[in-house]
């Protein structure tokens, strides 16, 4: 069966990458296959996960390029060389330019650790999202998978899943629960949905 070529862009531990790899192995993701992992952090454990699963990986460091445009161009070259159809941002700590996004319109998805439009946009990433949720005293948080457009966390929503906030939660505890109960479930589901759409649209 023909499959969509998927690239996962990462910066850290890669638990969402692992969820995608596991989902492909178990058949949740059947319309696509992870062909490339790109990291902007040479120490990201996600690279080890790629290695363990025989997935090609590439490190692209911003400091090695004279401008953001050159940095992005290096990523684009790697994507094109691998014939990538779909890009999944899984904890990728770099904002992509409108030019980059325009080249892969409706082909880039991101997971965000809140129920957008709450606690999202510029400056809301990682533990900061969960700190804000606890500060406001919300009783329900969760995760959102959305298309990436020119506005940080502003693209069309694909899937959301709610997670209850519990008494005594710290940002770290809440982060782990949102990952386990929402991110690791809906990111693979959304990846399959969009991969299937790309296949049916004739790429």
N, C-alpha and C positions, 0 to 999 in steps of 0.2 A: 504493500500500500504506500502511495506517495505521502510524504510528510513535509510539514513546514519546518524550515530550519530556524531554530530558536537560539538567540544569544541572551545570556543573563549577565547584567552589569552589577557589580558588587563592590563594597568597600570594607566589609568586616567579616564577621564569623560565618555568614552564609547559611543560617538556619532556613531561610526561605528558599535559597538555592537547593538545599537538601530536600525540602518538601517537594520541590518541582521534580528533582531527580527521582525521588521515591514514587511520586505520582506517575511518572512516565513508566517506571518499572512495573507498577501495579496495574497499569492500564487506565488510570483516570485520565491521563494525557495520552491520547492515541493518535491525534491529528498532527502532532509536532514532536520534534526531537531536539534536545539541547546539544548544539554542535560547538558552542564557544562560550567561555566564561571570560569576561574582561574585568580587571580590577584596577582602580587608581590608587591602590595601596599594596605594596609588595609583600607586606606582612599579613595580609588578610587570610584568615583560616579557610575562607571560601576557596582559595586556590588549591589547598590540600584536598578539599572535598572534590574538586574537579579532577585532580590527579588520581584519587582513589577510584573514580568512576570512568577513567579513561576519556575524559572530555578535554579537548584542546583549551588551553588558557593563555591569556596574554596580559601582561602588566603594562599599563600606560600611565606614566607619572607626569602630573602637571608641571612639576619643576624642571623637567627635561625639555620643555618646549618654551619658546619665546612669547607665545600668546595663547589665549584660550582657543582661538581659531585653529592654531597648529595642533594643540592637544586634541581637540575634537576631530580634526582631520585624520590623526593617527588612529583614533577609534573607528572612524568611518571606513578607513582603508582596511582595517581588520575585519569589519563587518562585511564589506563587499567581497573580500577575498574568500570568506567562508560562505558566501551566498545566503546571508541571513535575511529572513522574511519577517521575523517578529522579535522585538527587543523587550525583555522583561527587566525592569529596574527593581532590584531586590536589596534595598539598603545601599543604594549608590549615592554617595554624598557629594554630588556635583550637579549643579543646575545646568541643563542642556540649553543651548542657544536656539532661537527661533529658526535659524537656518538648518541646524541639525534636525530639529523636530519636523520641519517641513519636508525633509527628505524621506522621512518614515511616518508620514501622516497616518494616524489611526493604526500604526504598527508598533507603537511604544506604549506599554502599560506599566503602572507603578502601584505598589502597595503602600498605603499610609496608615499608621496606627491610631486612627480615630474615625469616628463617624462623620465624614465630611458633610456639611461645612463647618463642623466644630473643630477647633484646635488644628487648623491647617494653614497653609500658605507660608510665606517667607519667615524663616526663623523657627518654624515648628518641625522638629525632626528628633528622632531618637527619644531619649528620656524626657526631653523638654515637653513633648506632647503629653506624656503621662503625668508629669509634674503639674501641668496646666489643668488637666482633667481633675486631679485630686484637689488642687487649689480652689477650683470652682465648686467642688462638691457634687459633681454629677454622679448619678446612681448607675448609669449605663454608659459604657464607652464601646469600643469595638475597633473594626478595621474596614478599610475601603480599598477596593481595587478600581483604578480609573485610568482612562486614556490620558496620556501626557500631551498637554498643549503649552502655549507660550506663558500661561499663568501658573505659578507653582501650586500644585494640587487643585488646579482649576478645570481640568479636563472632564469629559463626560463620565459619569459613574457607571461601572460595569456590575460590580457586586459589593454588597455590604453585609457584615455580620456583627450582631451586638454581643457584648460581653458585660456581665454585671461587675460593678465595683463592689468590693467587700470591705467590711470593717477592718481597719488596721492595715490596709494596703499601703505599701510604699511604691514609689515610681518603678523600682526594680521588680517587685512582685507583680505589679499590674502589667508591666511590659511583658513578662514571661507568660502571664495568663492570656493576654491579647494575642501573642504569637501563637500559643498552643491552641486556643479555642477559636481563633478567627483567621489570622494571617496565613497560617500553614494549611488552612482548609480552602479559603476562597481564592488564594493566589493560583494554586494549581487548577482550580475549577475555571477561573477566568482565562487562564492560559489556554486551556483546551477549547473554550468557547471561541476565543479570537482566532486560534490556529485553524479551527474548523471553518470559521467564516472566511478566512484567507484562502483555504483550499477550495471552498465552494465558489469563491469569486474568481477563481482561476489565477490566483496570485496577482 
